[in-house]
Amino acid sequence: MSNTQKPKKIIISGGGSGGHVFPALAIAEAIRAKEPDTEILFVGAKGKIEMEKVPLAGYPIKGLWISGLHRKLTMRNLAFPFKLISSLAKSFGIVRSFRPDVVVGVGGFASGPVLQVASWLGIPTLIQEQNSYPGLTNRLLAKRVDKICIAYDRMERYFPKDKLVMTGNPVRKVIGTEKIDQAAALAHFGLEPNKRTLFSFGGSLGAQSINEALAANAELMGKHPEVQLLWQAGKLYFERFKESEMAQLPNVQIRPFIDRMDLAYSITDLVIARAGALTIAELSQVSQPSILIPSPNVAEDHQTMNAKALMEKDAAVLLPDPQAEEQVISLALEVVQDQARLAKLAENVHQLATPEAATLIAEEVFKLLPKTD
């Protein structure tokens, strides 16, 4: 069998959050769509979301003993050098054993050791940076990798310009691709027709400060029965907030987790959410107006950078986290009842949509494959 007939082998590495894992799976799907016999191996961090989600999607994954550096001085940072050495050693074994043609990093601390080893061994490498301000791992890898796929303008401030390719952020296929029955979607969540609908979420685990801000505004929400709220409190916080005064209102539906995001988006007039890259990519895909409340607990405050990039294009409303408790519901009520404002936000955010992002990234991966005779 000649080399050209052998299935291509690709490692996709990174994770730590859904914001890294779901784009990684979208890239894998696009690679398989282009060449179905491609062998794909994921490498993630032990104990993180990728170790559950990747096998569910039908891909093999290997885990590294690795975690990020904490920004504050903490005893946990003392273990970092040992984790790094362990992960570099295991990555070396994984790469030598699997013998990939290309290694792809999607951000998150697990991608660092794998991409580092691949570059040492002369294997072509590509990273995907989802945010407008890159994470530490991708900034450190930038000089070593061959290609950098980006989703925001002006990234040459952080990366070598000649390596940049504008692709946008990949999103799950289920988002924005099928026509939804509105009545069925409303019934699915126990919501009523002919009401303006707010939808708040903070990722699968939830966002504590957003939940607290919503819970503090029960009185105001109760005065506006013409508006209803679908509230994903998150698995970590549902028990704490399900008995709150806000959750007991007839125009509020609280859930621990929503697995049918396509249905939720289809009946929503205004989203209240964090400003992670995956969330923004999905909002642009479905032309969804939003109030973005950047998380204060992420590296280098990159969510604020993401939200500002949208705010500057009048594609979202930015509400700083410290102001959320005082303003979130009053601001949401103001925006959701202003049809012209909603229409403008929807139009502008849709301009940022990149439905072909995963395919474009897959094409860049294949361009890096070693040439064979």
Phi, psi and omega in degrees: 000132180281164181300326184292341181268347180288140176300140176289150179238127183226132171261133172244123187232146178135185179137211183106336178206163176301331180296338173262321188290313184294319172298322179299318178293324177296321177295317179300317178299319181292323177296314179295326178296325181282316178220095189300335183271006179298132176272124182239128175240129175265147172231123182229195180256131180304137176084359181259171189303328183297331181292342176262312189287323184294311176300325177298330179275357174095017180245147175285150179216143173243142185253143176253149173274087186211149173209166182281163172286135177278140185292327178269152176297123183210154180298333181297334178293339181296332180279348187301313180302322180291320177296320181295313179298316178300316183289324176296318180296315180292321178299320179300315179296318180296313183293317180295324181285314184282328179056062182289154174277328178216147174240130183247132175248135182248015182090170187089152190296336181293336183284337184302301182300320184293313179294324178298312179297316180301319180293322176300324184271003177076022179271134180303142184225150178217139173239149175246121178256118187271337189258164178281343172235114190291150177287165184300317183301312181292326178296321180290328183277343192307320183287340185267332187277166183269325181223148177229113179269129187234165182238353183231154177289166172063027179282353175293350173295335186242338187232157174300125188300324185288350180262352188279138173226123179281115181236335189084179181259133179288146174233162179297142184302329185294340185277118170076016184251342183238148178284133184253138173283110185300316181297319179293322180294317178298317180295324180302325182258003181072028180259162184258148173286166175064026172233146172293139185239125171262144178228116181247133175209158180222037184089171187297327181274338180104169178231112189301312186291327176293316177301315180296321180295316178296313182300330182282354186244028182299318183299314181293318180296324179295336180278357183232071181293347179283352178241138179238156185235125168262118192240105172272103183283337182095151184299328182287334191243353186303312182298325181291324188256350185293337178263005181293159179301322179298314183293340181273352180294144180294339180261021178231132174241118181256140180223148175288324184203146178239113181268347177256072179296330179298318178293317182298313179299324187294335183249009185263135174269327183209129178265144170241116188203171170291175184244041175291157184297320181294316178302314181296320179298319179291318179299320179290324180297323183256012177054050188259116173299148184207155164252118182259127179245094185300139177291134177276359189252023181247158185300134175054022178052039186293337179292326176296319177299316179301311183295320178297323179299324177283318181302320181297337178257013183051044182250359177193162174258130181261126176234110180300143184306317181297340181263358188297315185299321182283328192243345194302313183283320178298319178292318180297318179296321179296312184288317187292340180260009178251092187300322180295320179295316178301316182297319180293316178298317180297316180297316184288322181290329179294333177298339183268357184293141177226073184297340181263013186303312182298320179295318179297320179293318178301320179297320178294324176299313182292330176296334182275351181299138178303136179289136178238151181284000000 
